[in-house]
Amino acid sequence: MPLQIHAPPSETIEKIREAILSAIEDAVVEVDGSGGHFSIRVTSSQFAGKNTLGKQRLVYSAIASLMKGDSAPVHAVDRLETIVAE
């Protein structure tokens, strides 16, 4: 198995934040983690009327490119919390 070198956690965290913010414009995004494993919390009015799976799909579709391929910077989202903004 080839050695995989990941970007520094702060760089990957910023890429996750940027990807979510570009897909969900009014989002408030909190990201934490390292080693390819991350916890994400997103608050947005775009979640209104959506069930849990629908809200999670919005977030996962936003970061899909960061999870694609063997050398992807995001290996897993250990915790995803989606909250409807009031």
C-alpha positions in Angstrom: 0.0 0.0 0.0 1.5 3.4 -1.0 2.1 6.0 1.6 -0.7 8.6 1.7 0.2 12.1 2.7 -2.7 14.3 3.7 -2.9 18.1 3.8 -2.6 19.7 7.3 -5.9 19.4 9.2 -6.4 23.2 9.1 -6.2 23.3 5.3 -8.6 20.4 4.9 -11.0 22.0 7.5 -11.0 25.2 5.5 -11.7 23.3 2.2 -14.7 21.5 3.9 -16.0 24.9 5.1 -15.6 26.5 1.7 -17.3 23.6 -0.1 -20.3 23.7 2.2 -20.6 27.5 2.1 -20.5 27.5 -1.7 -23.3 24.9 -1.8 -25.4 26.2 1.1 -25.0 30.0 1.0 -26.5 30.9 4.4 -24.8 28.1 6.3 -23.0 28.5 9.6 -20.3 25.8 9.4 -18.2 24.3 12.2 -15.6 21.6 11.4 -13.2 19.8 13.6 -11.0 16.8 13.1 -7.8 15.4 11.6 -6.3 12.3 10.1 -9.0 12.2 7.5 -11.8 12.0 10.1 -14.0 15.0 10.7 -17.0 16.2 12.7 -19.2 18.7 10.9 -22.1 20.9 12.2 -24.1 23.0 9.8 -26.9 25.4 10.6 -29.0 26.7 7.6 -32.4 27.9 6.7 -32.2 25.7 3.6 -32.7 22.7 5.8 -36.3 23.8 6.7 -38.9 21.2 5.6 -36.2 18.5 4.9 -35.9 15.3 6.9 -32.6 14.2 8.4 -31.5 12.3 5.3 -32.3 15.3 3.0 -30.3 17.7 5.1 -27.3 15.2 5.2 -27.5 14.8 1.5 -27.1 18.5 1.0 -23.9 18.5 3.1 -22.4 15.3 1.6 -23.0 16.4 -1.9 -21.2 19.7 -1.1 -18.1 17.8 0.1 -18.2 14.8 -2.3 -15.2 15.9 -4.2 -13.1 15.9 -1.0 -14.1 12.3 -0.3 -13.4 10.9 -3.8 -10.5 8.7 -4.6 -7.8 6.9 -2.7 -5.9 10.0 -1.7 -9.0 12.0 -0.7 -8.4 14.4 2.2 -11.7 13.4 3.9 -11.8 9.7 4.7 -14.9 9.8 7.0 -17.3 12.1 8.6 -17.6 10.7 12.1 -20.3 13.1 13.2 -22.6 15.2 11.0 -25.1 17.5 12.7 -27.6 19.5 10.6 -29.7 22.2 12.3 -32.5 24.3 10.8 -31.7 28.0 11.3 -34.5 30.0 12.9 
